Every structure is written in structure tokens, then in C-alpha cells.
Amino acid sequence: MEKIYRIYPPIGIARIGRSDEWFIGPESPTRPVEGPFKENDQIKKQGCRFRIYEFEVDEFGGEEITCEVTNSDSVKIRWDVQLCNRKAASRRVPNEPADGLINRRNEGYIQDALIINGFGEISGEQQQRDRISGRIQFIREVDNRLDGEAEVVLGYIETDSDGRLIVLGGDGDSGSPLSRPIVEFANNPGWYDDCCDGPVGAIIEIDGQSVEAEKAWAVIASPAYAPEIFNVITWYDQARNVDAEFFNPILKTIQPSFTYDIYPILKRAALLKWVSGTATGGHGQGRPGDFLDADALEILAENSEQGNTRARHIFERLMVPNTQAPNFQSIPGAPENMPLLYSGVDPMDRSQAQFASLTPLQYSMMEKWSEGDFVEDWEGERLPVEFSDIPLVDQPDALTEAALSGCIGGPFFPGIETTYIMTLPETYDSPYRINQTVPAGYLTELMAVPWQADFVDCGALWWPAQRPVMVHTANGVEEFSRGIPSGRRRYSGMLRNWNELGFVVRDGDDFIESERGIID
């Protein structure tokens, strides 16, 4: 038997925050993180904990998980992390010119000097925070003149009591060493921020013998302001679709489970009513899309004439995947108008727009459900399970799903955690694991710079689960970004006040805004 070692989650998500305090992001798919999400009025950083698992591989390639590997008298783990922000050196987004010419964000400057690169190593138990930082320099190509520079903290690393790695987001540092204004939602010359990504590696020494673990990847993104409300299409859904299309086609033949495959789509759509006024119109209480109503849910979960009729009606309202849109801010026309989100970039032709839709795998599962071809297994929503109570054999998959389910999967204009890149097979080495030949910073380089510009402009029908549009407060329904100035001042307003925005949290069966600060 050969032994191999892998780091999980294969893609870990950390998030920026101004506070020195932090919390671990979700590790169990059924156990969301709980607030408070601020300390002394400052947003806490989100951390991702990386673990190592040992697998035994037989002569036929079959794998069996044997244990989680942690530090002990006979085992020592040395972690290495690279974080990189390539935004200032990337091309302008969201679309690509048809002639293939690259239009850079910072033409006339040495591109390599615009890449913020940081490295860190850590080992042992309970090792305190060590920061990973890099430098951005705006050096003119014509005469090597330095117009401006900045040292940027990209993130922090620690270890827990068993030597597991914890990667934390940075401090939310955005700036312009050239004192340039922010002029648009995505491409602002002279600017940087601290959203980034890169590989996570580990060397394990067992009884004096060293072995390298299969690498993972860390992504550091902006805060998620509605952490328990997920997008209808998540990064996990997109990666699962790549798995079904290119790695394990047998997944496309599996009969969908109502509890595990269909219900999550219905639930996510219904919960958007707490963060979007538009969603309230379709999914509010008593509306046809109120899928969480107990009586409606009972019918939708049964393989009966009445249940199949309702399922077909819902399926017929879904946008067909890969449907071309006339522009990058179109919404689908009736009757195929679900999910009701703006169009984004067509991943296969970035000069074209594409309507928002479920992934082909999700769409196929919904179609089977509408035809009565599904597992009738509904006994109620899965109960929350602590990660420590998840059986060892299921822990790697649980970490994978929990990390990526909280991230958006579309539309991409350009996105929140990453862009359309998550939909491409070449992005992955194997299911859910990033291709190790791509450079650090690859996943985030086409994101908006600074991220706050996109965040203020792309409210409405973009990604309400990550960036709410409307929220429920003690005063009723209000705009999430109320108080942020309009016009050109909106960019500097969001840059100053992103830390003051509130979080949408559960209050019984409702979701309300909490922890909002004072917008200046």
C-alpha cells in the first residue's frame, strides 16, 4: 500500500477585516458560522483552517482515508504559503476584445513590479500570527522612474493547538500610491487592494522521513455580509459541474436526491427575499416562489401528480444554461427568467455576455426532478452537524463543500471571490483542486481594483447573497448601502465605509441587519 497526503479544503476561503480578531470560516456544510462579525465596531477577519489527511492507495488505484495528520512527538508539519495580488498587472475587464489585443490596466509601467507577492512559512503548535506582505511599485517602462510604491499586507498565518494551518485575510488595505481617483467599477490605474490568492503547501516529517502533501489553494476575498444566505449558484456548484463534465462524467447519470440536490436550490432562491426587494416579489411569503412554506415544500418533495406538476412549472421558468445575452447588464425575459440576475461574461467567449443560469449539472438535476426521476427522501432539512461529529471518511468532502458553498458562482462581472475562471476545466488539476501550474494570484487577478468600486456599483441584480441590496431593519426594509453618497463620490464613500456596513443574520425564522456602524 502506498500512502499519500492531501491538504483540505483544496480551496480555502479567507476574508479581509479591519479588526485584529478573527473567526474560522465554515467547515461543516450544515453548520454556518455565527456572529458577532465585528469587534469594537471593526469587521473581524475570516480565517481558513487547512488540515492534512493520509490516504492509502492500493495497486488498483483505490483510495482509503486512514487518518488526519497532526503534530505529535513523531510527526512534524512545516507549512508554506504564497499569496499574490496581480490585479494592477492584469488586463482590463470584464470582456476581452475580439482581436485578442491586451489592454492593460496600467499601461506604461513595468508589469512585474505591479505584482504584490508575499511568502510565509510556519510550523509547530499555537504559533502566533505572522504576516505575509509584498510590495507594489509603479515604475515607468520608458525611464525606470519610480512614481509610487506601497508595502501591502496580504494576509496572516497561524497554527492551532494541533499544528494545523490557519490563513487569515488582510486588513482591507486599498490605496493609490499615485493619488489617482477611482473612475469606474473595475479598472482603476494606479490602485491596489489586498484581495489575493496562492498555493498552500506542507512538508510532513514522519519518524524522520519527509513527504510532501498535495497542495491546496488559499483565496482572500472581501467580507460576506450575509454569511448564512447562499447564492443560487455557488462556486461549489461550478466546481462540481466541472467535475461532472471533465473528471467524473458518471455524476451526470446519478438520480438526484430531493434533500441534497433539489432542496438547496429552492432554499437559496427563497432566502434571497431577505436581501433583495426583487426576490421578495417572487419568493416572499404567500408568493408562488415561497418554496420554504411547509405545505408547499411537502408537495414539492413528493413524487406525485401534484408535485410533478409544480416541479415542471418551476423548471420551465429556468434559464437554459449557456444562453447568450445581448449585453452585460441584461436580465432574462419571461418566461425563462430564473434566476433573475444580470447577465455576465460567457466563460468560453469573453467578448460575449451570457444570461445567468444554473450550471448544466444543476439544470439537469432540476429537469429530472420535474420528470419525477428523483430520490424521494425528504424528512426535513439536514440538522446542523459540528465538524468534529462528521465521520472521518466524510471530512475532506465536507471541508470542500463548506468552503466553496459560501462563494458566488455567477454572474461574473467580474465577481466577488473570483471570476469566470472557476468554470473552466483548465483551472483544476483534479476535482476541486487548483491547477498547480497556474501562478499565484491567478484566481483574483481579473477582479475589480479596488474591490470597493465594484461593490458599490454592482448592487441590484448581481450577487445579493454576498452584497445585499435591501435589508430588514427595526425601521422596516431599507437599502443595504444607505448613506453611501451617489455620483462620483460613491467610490470614495464605499472605500471609507465598507467596515461600517451591517451583517444580515438569522433572528428566528427571519434575517435582519445587525452590527451596522455610522456611515460618514
Solvent accessible surface area in square Angstrom, and as a share of the most:
residue,aa,sasa,rsa
1,M,165,0.74
2,E,108,0.48
3,K,104,0.44
4,I,41,0.21
5,Y,17,0.07
6,R,38,0.14
7,I,0,0.00
8,Y,24,0.09
9,P,4,0.02
10,P,3,0.02
11,I,1,0.00
12,G,0,0.00
13,I,6,0.03
14,A,1,0.01
15,R,12,0.04
16,I,1,0.01
17,G,0,0.00
18,R,94,0.34
19,S,7,0.04
20,D,102,0.53
21,E,86,0.39
22,W,78,0.27
23,F,43,0.18
24,I,37,0.19
25,G,7,0.06
26,P,35,0.22
27,E,23,0.11
28,S,5,0.03
29,P,37,0.23
30,T,29,0.17
31,R,79,0.29
32,P,38,0.24
33,V,27,0.16
34,E,126,0.57
35,G,39,0.38
36,P,85,0.53
37,F,5,0.02
38,K,17,0.07
39,E,70,0.31
40,N,127,0.65
41,D,105,0.54
42,Q,62,0.28
43,I,3,0.02
44,K,33,0.14
45,K,1,0.00
46,Q,16,0.07
47,G,0,0.00
48,C,11,0.07
49,R,51,0.19
50,F,0,0.00
51,R,17,0.06
52,I,1,0.01
53,Y,0,0.00
54,E,19,0.08
55,F,17,0.07
56,E,46,0.20
57,V,23,0.13
58,D,50,0.26
59,E,157,0.70
60,F,181,0.75
61,G,48,0.46
62,G,35,0.33
63,E,87,0.39
64,E,116,0.52
65,I,21,0.11
66,T,47,0.28
67,C,50,0.30
68,E,40,0.18
69,V,11,0.07
70,T,35,0.20
71,N,17,0.09
72,S,53,0.34
73,D,150,0.78
74,S,57,0.37
75,V,20,0.11
76,K,102,0.43
77,I,5,0.02
78,R,115,0.42
79,W,1,0.00
80,D,50,0.26
81,V,4,0.02
82,Q,40,0.18
83,L,0,0.00
84,C,1,0.00
85,N,2,0.01
86,R,56,0.20
87,K,1,0.01
88,A,2,0.01
89,A,10,0.08
90,S,1,0.01
91,R,29,0.11
92,R,77,0.28
93,V,11,0.06
94,P,15,0.10
95,N,64,0.33
96,E,49,0.22
97,P,59,0.37
98,A,103,0.80
99,D,101,0.52
100,G,56,0.54
101,L,127,0.63
102,I,101,0.52
103,N,82,0.42
104,R,79,0.29
105,R,4,0.01
106,N,4,0.02
107,E,104,0.47
108,G,39,0.37
109,Y,22,0.08
110,I,59,0.30
111,Q,44,0.19
112,D,114,0.59
113,A,20,0.16
114,L,0,0.00
115,I,29,0.15
116,I,1,0.00
117,N,59,0.30
118,G,1,0.01
119,F,140,0.58
120,G,11,0.11
121,E,112,0.50
122,I,18,0.09
123,S,54,0.35
124,G,22,0.21
125,E,71,0.32
126,Q,102,0.45
127,Q,77,0.34
128,Q,133,0.59
129,R,73,0.27
130,D,65,0.34
131,R,141,0.52
132,I,1,0.01
133,S,31,0.20
134,G,6,0.06
135,R,105,0.38
136,I,0,0.00
137,Q,53,0.24
138,F,0,0.00
139,I,32,0.16
140,R,82,0.30
141,E,99,0.45
142,V,131,0.75
143,D,81,0.42
144,N,106,0.55
145,R,135,0.49
146,L,81,0.40
147,D,39,0.20
148,G,13,0.13
149,E,69,0.31
150,A,19,0.15
151,E,80,0.36
152,V,0,0.00
153,V,21,0.12
154,L,0,0.00
155,G,0,0.00
156,Y,27,0.10
157,I,0,0.00
158,E,16,0.07
159,T,5,0.03
160,D,16,0.08
161,S,70,0.45
162,D,53,0.28
163,G,1,0.01
164,R,38,0.14
165,L,0,0.00
166,I,6,0.03
167,V,0,0.00
168,L,0,0.00
169,G,0,0.00
170,G,0,0.00
171,D,47,0.25
172,G,9,0.08
173,D,52,0.27
174,S,22,0.14
175,G,14,0.13
176,S,23,0.15
177,P,35,0.22
178,L,31,0.15
179,S,101,0.65
180,R,96,0.35
181,P,88,0.56
182,I,13,0.06
183,V,69,0.40
184,E,40,0.18
185,F,38,0.16
186,A,0,0.00
187,N,5,0.03
188,N,1,0.00
189,P,42,0.26
190,G,0,0.00
191,W,22,0.08
192,Y,17,0.07
193,D,0,0.00
194,D,0,0.00
195,C,8,0.05
196,C,0,0.00
197,D,0,0.00
198,G,0,0.00
199,P,22,0.14
200,V,0,0.00
201,G,1,0.01
202,A,1,0.01
203,I,44,0.22
204,I,0,0.00
205,E,77,0.34
206,I,48,0.24
207,D,108,0.56
208,G,56,0.54
209,Q,137,0.61
210,S,79,0.51
211,V,51,0.29
212,E,99,0.45
213,A,3,0.03
214,E,67,0.30
215,K,65,0.28
216,A,1,0.01
217,W,2,0.01
218,A,1,0.01
219,V,0,0.00
220,I,0,0.00
221,A,2,0.02
222,S,4,0.03
223,P,4,0.02
224,A,15,0.12
225,Y,0,0.00
226,A,2,0.01
227,P,26,0.17
228,E,42,0.19
229,I,3,0.01
230,F,52,0.21
231,N,9,0.05
232,V,9,0.05
233,I,3,0.02
234,T,0,0.00
235,W,0,0.00
236,Y,37,0.14
237,D,12,0.06
238,Q,21,0.09
239,A,2,0.01
240,R,63,0.23
241,N,17,0.09
242,V,3,0.02
243,D,9,0.05
244,A,0,0.00
245,E,65,0.29
246,F,118,0.49
247,F,66,0.28
248,N,61,0.31
249,P,73,0.46
250,I,120,0.61
251,L,48,0.24
252,K,81,0.34
253,T,101,0.59
254,I,95,0.48
255,Q,87,0.38
256,P,1,0.01
257,S,17,0.11
258,F,0,0.00
259,T,14,0.08
260,Y,123,0.47
261,D,18,0.09
262,I,0,0.00
263,Y,15,0.06
264,P,26,0.17
265,I,10,0.05
266,L,3,0.01
267,K,47,0.20
268,R,29,0.11
269,A,10,0.08
270,A,0,0.00
271,L,12,0.06
272,L,16,0.08
273,K,34,0.15
274,W,33,0.11
275,V,0,0.00
276,S,7,0.04
277,G,40,0.38
278,T,64,0.37
279,A,14,0.11
280,T,57,0.33
281,G,41,0.40
282,G,34,0.32
283,H,26,0.11
284,G,5,0.05
285,Q,167,0.74
286,G,73,0.70
287,R,124,0.45
288,P,115,0.72
289,G,7,0.07
290,D,16,0.08
291,F,7,0.03
292,L,57,0.28
293,D,63,0.32
294,A,79,0.62
295,D,105,0.54
296,A,22,0.17
297,L,18,0.09
298,E,113,0.50
299,I,30,0.15
300,L,5,0.02
301,A,5,0.04
302,E,56,0.25
303,N,66,0.34
304,S,37,0.24
305,E,151,0.68
306,Q,92,0.41
307,G,1,0.01
308,N,22,0.11
309,T,69,0.40
310,R,96,0.35
311,A,1,0.00
312,R,107,0.39
313,H,104,0.47
314,I,14,0.07
315,F,30,0.12
316,E,108,0.49
317,R,77,0.28
318,L,8,0.04
319,M,14,0.06
320,V,74,0.43
321,P,17,0.11
322,N,105,0.54
323,T,46,0.27
324,Q,117,0.52
325,A,5,0.04
326,P,111,0.70
327,N,78,0.40
328,F,37,0.16
329,Q,105,0.47
330,S,14,0.09
331,I,79,0.40
332,P,7,0.04
333,G,51,0.49
334,A,90,0.70
335,P,76,0.48
336,E,67,0.30
337,N,26,0.13
338,M,36,0.16
339,P,15,0.09
340,L,63,0.31
341,L,15,0.07
342,Y,35,0.13
343,S,0,0.00
344,G,3,0.03
345,V,5,0.03
346,D,24,0.12
347,P,16,0.10
348,M,154,0.69
349,D,62,0.32
350,R,60,0.22
351,S,33,0.21
352,Q,66,0.29
353,A,4,0.03
354,Q,29,0.13
355,F,27,0.11
356,A,7,0.06
357,S,19,0.12
358,L,3,0.02
359,T,4,0.02
360,P,48,0.30
361,L,11,0.05
362,Q,6,0.03
363,Y,37,0.14
364,S,36,0.23
365,M,15,0.07
366,M,1,0.00
367,E,69,0.31
368,K,38,0.16
369,W,2,0.01
370,S,4,0.02
371,E,115,0.52
372,G,14,0.13
373,D,59,0.30
374,F,9,0.04
375,V,62,0.35
376,E,103,0.46
377,D,48,0.25
378,W,60,0.21
379,E,172,0.77
380,G,31,0.30
381,E,83,0.37
382,R,87,0.32
383,L,144,0.71
384,P,70,0.44
385,V,57,0.33
386,E,81,0.36
387,F,20,0.08
388,S,97,0.63
389,D,102,0.53
390,I,19,0.10
391,P,81,0.51
392,L,65,0.32
393,V,103,0.59
394,D,67,0.35
395,Q,22,0.10
396,P,8,0.05
397,D,104,0.54
398,A,10,0.07
399,L,3,0.02
400,T,6,0.04
401,E,44,0.20
402,A,4,0.03
403,A,11,0.08
404,L,1,0.00
405,S,9,0.06
406,G,17,0.17
407,C,0,0.00
408,I,0,0.00
409,G,0,0.00
410,G,9,0.09
411,P,6,0.04
412,F,12,0.05
413,F,23,0.10
414,P,5,0.03
415,G,3,0.03
416,I,13,0.07
417,E,1,0.01
418,T,0,0.00
419,T,1,0.01
420,Y,12,0.05
421,I,8,0.04
422,M,0,0.00
423,T,25,0.15
424,L,10,0.05
425,P,35,0.22
426,E,101,0.45
427,T,0,0.00
428,Y,11,0.04
429,D,75,0.39
430,S,37,0.24
431,P,45,0.29
432,Y,33,0.13
433,R,11,0.04
434,I,1,0.01
435,N,28,0.14
436,Q,69,0.31
437,T,119,0.69
438,V,23,0.13
439,P,64,0.40
440,A,8,0.07
441,G,0,0.00
442,Y,41,0.15
443,L,0,0.00
444,T,1,0.01
445,E,34,0.15
446,L,15,0.07
447,M,12,0.05
448,A,2,0.02
449,V,1,0.01
450,P,0,0.00
451,W,15,0.05
452,Q,1,0.00
453,A,0,0.00
454,D,5,0.03
455,F,3,0.01
456,V,19,0.11
457,D,51,0.26
458,C,6,0.04
459,G,10,0.10
460,A,46,0.36
461,L,23,0.11
462,W,6,0.02
463,W,3,0.01
464,P,7,0.04
465,A,0,0.00
466,Q,4,0.02
467,R,10,0.04
468,P,0,0.00
469,V,27,0.15
470,M,56,0.25
471,V,0,0.00
472,H,50,0.22
473,T,29,0.17
474,A,116,0.90
475,N,133,0.68
476,G,34,0.33
477,V,86,0.49
478,E,44,0.20
479,E,88,0.39
480,F,0,0.00
481,S,9,0.06
482,R,56,0.21
483,G,55,0.53
484,I,22,0.11
485,P,22,0.14
486,S,96,0.62
487,G,43,0.41
488,R,155,0.57
489,R,157,0.57
490,R,68,0.25
491,Y,6,0.02
492,S,48,0.31
493,G,0,0.00
494,M,0,0.00
495,L,39,0.19
496,R,105,0.38
497,N,2,0.01
498,W,1,0.00
499,N,0,0.00
500,E,33,0.15
501,L,0,0.00
502,G,0,0.00
503,F,6,0.02
504,V,1,0.01
505,V,35,0.20
506,R,108,0.39
507,D,79,0.41
508,G,58,0.55
509,D,128,0.66
510,D,63,0.33
511,F,1,0.00
512,I,62,0.32
513,E,22,0.10
514,S,37,0.24
515,E,53,0.24
516,R,71,0.26
517,G,21,0.20
518,I,153,0.78
519,I,28,0.14
520,D,106,0.55
